[in-house]
Amino acid sequence: MYTKDYKVRPSKHFISTWMRKWDADVETLRSMIENAYKTEKVSKNKYELYAHAKGKSRKLILIKDDEYKEIFIITGAEGK
C-alpha cells in the first residue's frame, strides 16, 4: 500500500494500547504498512494489513482516505 504522500494518524486507543506495547512510532507504522506481506480490503476504504515486526506478526486495521490523503489506524493485534 502506497503511503508516501499520506499522513499516518493512529487513534487514541491504538496509541495507548498497541503502540505503547510495541514501542512503535509513526515511522515504524509507516514501514509496517509499506512492508505488509498481506493486505485485505474489507470495505470501500477499510483495510486489514499483516506485517512482521520484531519477529512477530502484527495486524493493523486502518482506513485509507484518498480525499484527505490520510491513513487512520483504528486498532491492531499480534500473533506468533
N, C-alpha and C positions, 0 to 999 in steps of 0.2 A: 504494500500500500504506500503510495507516494505521500510524503509528509513535509517536504522541504518548505513549501510555501504556506503551510498550515500552522496555526498556533495550537499547541497541545495544552489542554486545560483539564486537569483532574478535578473530580468532585471533592467536596469536603470529606465525605465518607471515605473515599478512596485514599485521600491524603492521610487521614487519621488512622486508617487500618493498614491497608496493603503497602502503601509507600513507606510507612514507618517500619513495618515488619521486614520489607525487602531492602531497606536502607537505600532507596532509589530517589533520583531527582528527575526533573523533566527531560533532561538529555538522555538518561537511562531509558525512560519510557519511549522517547522518540526512536532510539536504536532498537528497542524491543519491537516497536511497530514496523520499522523498516526491515528487520531481520526475522519476521514471523515465518514459521515453517508451515503454518496452515491458517487460512483466512476464510471464514464463512460469512456470507451475507445473510443476516437473519430477517431483515425487513428492508424498507426503502433506504434508510440511512444508518441502520444499526448493524454492527459487525461484531463477530467473536474472533479474536486473534489468539493464536497459540505460539509462544516463543520460549526459547531456552535462556535462562539467566542463572548464573552461579550454580550450574549443574542440575537445576530443576526446571520442570516445565511450568510455565506461567500462562494463565488465561486472562485476557483483557476483554471486557465488554465496553464498546465505545460507540459513539455517534459521530459520523463524519458529515459536517455541514459545509457543502460546497459554496453556498451563498456568502457565508461569513468567513470562509477559509479557516475553519476551526475543527479540531478533533476534541470532543468532550469524552473523557474516560469515566464511565459510570462506576464500574467495580472490577474486581479481579478475583482470581482464585489460583491455587497452586496444586501441583501434582508431584509425582515422583520423578 
